[in-house]
C-alpha cells in the first residue's frame, strides 16, 4: 500500500540531488590527508594548506592520480569528521579519505590514513545516496529511500573511549543500516554533531490507507 498524506494524496518520492554539482576546495591542517591535496605540484607544509585549493572538480582532474577520480567533475555534498572527509559526487558515489584509525572511512585501507579518496560500497540493495554527515569518528549516508547507513565509532571522555554501534561491535568497519524505511520511518534529513546524530522523519505525513 502507498503511504498517503492526511489529505489523501500520495506522499511524493523523496528526490535526489540534481545531477549538476560544484567544485570542492579544501584547506587547513592535513597531516592525516584529510585535506586531500597531497598530489598537487606545489609546496605544502606536512599536507597542510593556508588557503583553499581545488580538489574535486573540472580543474582538478588532470592533477590527481586516482583513475576513477579523474572522471568525477562535480560535487553534490561534503562532510567533515575530526580528521576525515566525505564527499558525495554527481554520479551518486560516496568517497572518503583521511584518518581511518577506527573505521571512519568505511572501507579497507593499506595504512591508518588514506592519501586519496576511495569509494564506499553501501550494502547490496541500498538506494541512491542523497546526503552525507560525519561525527568526529563516524560517517553516515542517507539514501532516497529514507534509510540511514553508518560506520565508524562514537567516542566518550578525554581519552576518546570507543562506543560501538552495538554491544557486540566495537568498530563498525563497513556500512550498516542504522535506521529508516521507505514507509512510516522515512528519514528526510541528517544532522551530525561532534559525537551524536539526529534525523528528521516525515512520520506526520504518513497515514495507513
Buried (B, 14 or more C-beta within 10 A) or exposed (E): EEBBBEEEEEBEEBEBBEEEBEBBBBBEEBBBBBBBBBEBEEEBEEBBBEEEBBBBBEEBBEEBEBEEBEEBBBBBBBBBBBBBBBBBBBBBBBBBBBBBBBBBBBBEBEEEBBBBBBBBEBEEEBBEBBBBBBBBBBBBBBBBBBBBBBBBBBBEEEEBEBBBBEEEEEBBBBBBBBBBEBBBBBBBEBEBEEBEBEBEBBEEBBBEE
